[in-house]
Amino acid sequence: MARSSAATPPDDSVDSEMVRYYAARADEYDDWYLRRGRYSHGQVHDEAWRSDLEAAAAWLASRPFEGRIVELAAGTGWWSPLLAAKGQLTLYDAAPEPLVKARLRLAQAGLRAEVGLRDAWAKSDRAVDGLFAGFWISHVARSRLDEFMSLAARWLVPGGLFAFIDSRSDPESGARDHRPPQDDVQARHLDDGSSFRVRKVFYEPAELEAALAGAGFNQIELITTERFFLLASARRG
C-alpha cells in the first residue's frame, strides 16, 4: 500500500495504549519468540518460524555494528545480547517492565549495557555509530514513517549504521486469538483476558526503501526471510 501525505493523523490514544500493552505483556512476551501457549500454531508453522528467527539472528549478527550503539523499543531485549557483543550498547524502551527482562537476559549472557526509559519518538540527545529497532517500525503510523526515518538519521554520525527487523503479514505470526489489523490497528489479548489496541502496519520493502532514501540513507539493503520477517539496513549519508 502506498503512503500518502494526506493520510489520516494517527490516534495518540492508540500509542499510549500500546505502551500499556507492552508493559502488561512483559511476562509473556517471549512466548511469541518461543512459540509457546497461544503463539504455537502446530509443528509445521512453528518450525518455519524458528527457521526464520534463526535466519534473522544470523543476519543481525552479520551487520557491522561497532562503537556506540543505541537500541530503541528494546522490549525484553531479545536482540540486545547480539548488539552488546559488538559495541557499547544503550537500550531503551518506553515501559519499565520489559526492561527488567532485558537486564536479566544481558546478565545471563555475561554482557553489559546501559538500560534506560525512553520513548522511541524522543529526539536524539547525541550521535552514535549504530541504531537498531526490533519490531518497532510496524508500530509507526504510515503518516509518520518519514518523520521517524528522519529521527533515526539524527541519531547517527555520518556513515552510521541503521538496522531493523520487523514483521511480514502472516496469519501464523501472532497469537491464535489475534485477528488481522483493521486500518493498521489490531486488537491484542493477553493470557489474563485483557485487551488492548496496538498499531500494526505491514510495510512493503519498497515503502521502507523510499522512506530511508528520503531521510538521506544510502547503501540500503532490504530482504525478507521465507515467511515472517523483513530485514533492513542502511547507512546515514
LINSUL-V114329 format. One record per pair of residues at least 6 apart in sequence whose ideal C-beta (glycine too) atoms are under 8 Angstrom apart, sorted by the first residue. I is the first residue (numbers start at 1). J is the second residue. Records with the same first field share a line. If there is no record, write none. Layout:
I = J + J
This chain:
1 = 142 + 204 + 207
2 = 207
3 = 142 + 143 + 145 + 146 + 207 + 210 + 211
4 = 142 + 143
5 = 143
7 = 141 + 142 + 143
8 = 143
9 = 143
10 = 141 + 143 + 144 + 199
11 = 185
14 = 185 + 197 + 198 + 199
15 = 199
17 = 196 + 197 + 198
18 = 139 + 196 + 197 + 198 + 199
19 = 94 + 95
20 = 95 + 196
21 = 188 + 190 + 196 + 197 + 198
22 = 29 + 75 + 93 + 94 + 95 + 97 + 98
23 = 95 + 96 + 97 + 98
24 = 97 + 190 + 194 + 196
25 = 98 + 188 + 190
26 = 76 + 95 + 97 + 98 + 100 + 101
27 = 97
28 = 37 + 190 + 191
29 = 75 + 76 + 98 + 101
30 = 36 + 76 + 78 + 101
31 = 37 + 38 + 39
32 = 39 + 174 + 175
33 = 53 + 78
35 = 41 + 46 + 49 + 50
37 = 191
38 = 175 + 176 + 177 + 191
39 = 174 + 175 + 176
40 = 46 + 176
41 = 49 + 172 + 176
45 = 172
48 = 172 + 226 + 227 + 228
49 = 172 + 173 + 227 + 228
51 = 225 + 226
52 = 225 + 226 + 227 + 228 + 229
53 = 228 + 229
55 = 225 + 226 + 229
56 = 165 + 225 + 229 + 231
57 = 79 + 82
59 = 165 + 223 + 231
60 = 79 + 82 + 83 + 132 + 163 + 165 + 231
61 = 82
63 = 161 + 163 + 233
64 = 161
65 = 83 + 86 + 87 + 129 + 130 + 132 + 161 + 163
66 = 86 + 87 + 129 + 130
67 = 87 + 88 + 128 + 129 + 130
68 = 87 + 88 + 90 + 128 + 129 + 130
69 = 83 + 86 + 87 + 88 + 89 + 90 + 128 + 129 + 130 + 131 + 132
70 = 89 + 90 + 91 + 92 + 128 + 130 + 131 + 132 + 155
71 = 79 + 80 + 83 + 89 + 90 + 91 + 92 + 131 + 132 + 133 + 134
72 = 92 + 118 + 120 + 131 + 132 + 133 + 136
73 = 92 + 93 + 94 + 120 + 133 + 134 + 135 + 136 + 139
74 = 80 + 91 + 92 + 93 + 98 + 99 + 102 + 134
75 = 93 + 98 + 101 + 102 + 134 + 135
76 = 98 + 101 + 102 + 105
77 = 91 + 98 + 99 + 101 + 102 + 103 + 105 + 106
78 = 105 + 134
79 = 132 + 134 + 165
80 = 89 + 91 + 102 + 105 + 106 + 111 + 113
81 = 105 + 106 + 109 + 111
83 = 89 + 91 + 113 + 130 + 132
84 = 106 + 109 + 111 + 112 + 113
85 = 111
86 = 130
87 = 129 + 130
89 = 113 + 114
90 = 113 + 114 + 115 + 116 + 128
91 = 99 + 102 + 113 + 114 + 115 + 116
92 = 115 + 116 + 117 + 118 + 120
93 = 99 + 102 + 117 + 118
94 = 117 + 118 + 119 + 120
95 = 117
96 = 117
99 = 115 + 117
102 = 115
103 = 115
106 = 112 + 113 + 115
120 = 133 + 136 + 148
121 = 148 + 151
123 = 151 + 154
124 = 151 + 154 + 155
127 = 154 + 155 + 156 + 157 + 160
128 = 155 + 156 + 157 + 160
129 = 156 + 157 + 160 + 161
130 = 156 + 160 + 161 + 162 + 163
131 = 152 + 155 + 156 + 160 + 161 + 162 + 163
132 = 162 + 163 + 164
133 = 152 + 164
134 = 164 + 165 + 166
135 = 165 + 166 + 167
136 = 164 + 166
137 = 145 + 148 + 164 + 166 + 201 + 203 + 208
138 = 166 + 167 + 199 + 200 + 201 + 202 + 203
139 = 198 + 199 + 200 + 201
140 = 148 + 199 + 201
141 = 184 + 199 + 201
142 = 184 + 201
145 = 203 + 207 + 208 + 211
146 = 211 + 214 + 215
149 = 211 + 212 + 214 + 215 + 217
150 = 215
152 = 162 + 215
153 = 162 + 215 + 216 + 217 + 236
155 = 162
156 = 162 + 236
157 = 236
158 = 236 + 237
159 = 235 + 236
160 = 235 + 236
161 = 233 + 234 + 235
162 = 212 + 217 + 233 + 234 + 235 + 236
163 = 231 + 232 + 233 + 234
164 = 231 + 232 + 233
165 = 229 + 230 + 231 + 232
166 = 203 + 229 + 230 + 232
167 = 173 + 200 + 202 + 228 + 229 + 230
168 = 202 + 224 + 225 + 227 + 228 + 229 + 230
169 = 180 + 202
170 = 227 + 228
171 = 180
172 = 227
173 = 228
174 = 188
175 = 188 + 189
177 = 189
178 = 186 + 187 + 188 + 189
179 = 186 + 187
180 = 186
181 = 200 + 201 + 202
184 = 199 + 200 + 201
185 = 197 + 198 + 199 + 200
186 = 197 + 198 + 199 + 200
187 = 195 + 196 + 197 + 198
188 = 195 + 196 + 197 + 198
189 = 195
190 = 196
203 = 230
205 = 222 + 224 + 230 + 232
208 = 222 + 230 + 232
209 = 220 + 222
212 = 220 + 232 + 234
213 = 220
216 = 236 + 237
217 = 234 + 235 + 236 + 237
218 = 234 + 235 + 237
219 = 233 + 234 + 235
220 = 232 + 233 + 234
221 = 231 + 232 + 233 + 234
222 = 230 + 231 + 232
223 = 230 + 231 + 232
224 = 230 + 231
225 = 231
